Amino acid sequence: AWGGRCLIASNTSVLPLQDIADRLRHPERFLGLHYLHPADRWEFVEMIAVAQTAPETLREAEALLARAGRTALKVMR
């Protein structure tokens, strides 16, 4: 994994991602990963950055999704 550290991801569509990030010790490792419904039929996953999300986090998440046979759809907020 990137730098030996884990990614922190949420698939919530109810809680504001920025609110979650603002309370984390390492918000640079946080992003939203929202699997489209039904997840078993769609290869696409929304990848949502917050203000603090590091570019390395986005690259690692995209690589993780690719290894899982998924395609990241980058969503900017």
C-alpha positions, 0 to 999 in steps of 0.5 A: 500500500501507498507508504505503508498506510491504509486508505480511508474510504466511505461509501455513504451517500447520506453523510457529508464526506467533508464532515467526516474528513474534518474529524479524521487524524489523517484526512489526506488518506480519505475519499469517498468510493461509491459503488453504483447500484446494483454493484454486481452489474456495474464496473464503475465506482464513483471516486470522490475527493474532499479538500484534503485528499492527497493525490497519492490517495487518489492514485492508490484508490484508482489502482485498487479499483483496477485490481478489483476489475472496476473503473473509477469515475472521478467526481470533484466536489 
